[in-house]
């Protein structure tokens, strides 16, 4: 059975440094989010992808087009209804959503919905 991945591309609140954004998202928000019963019930996997600024600058200087996002919240679910159940959950709306205002610009969020198709992976050392 296919697991669906929903990737939410996010930008930091404009008044925060990248470090402030990353710190709050990783520690405070991560703790709030993963403590929710609805997360444990509905989500297969949750991942935070934090952009590395120096490496992004290096690639930009090499002429590569770098996306204007600070990170991505990634959710793996068995079915979309599970993600919608989480997003509609009272505890999520009461605790996680208000905390988002402390670090991210919700108006800039963009979503990708798809499946992982790993084609190659280096063997574990």
Secondary structure, DSSP 4 states (H G I P E B T S, - for coil): -PPEEEEEEE-B-TTS-HHHHHHIIIIIIHHHHHT-HHHHHH-SEEEEEE--HHHHHHHHHTT----S-SEEEEEEESSHHHHHHHHT-HHIIIIIHHHHTTTB-GGG-EEEEE-------PPP-
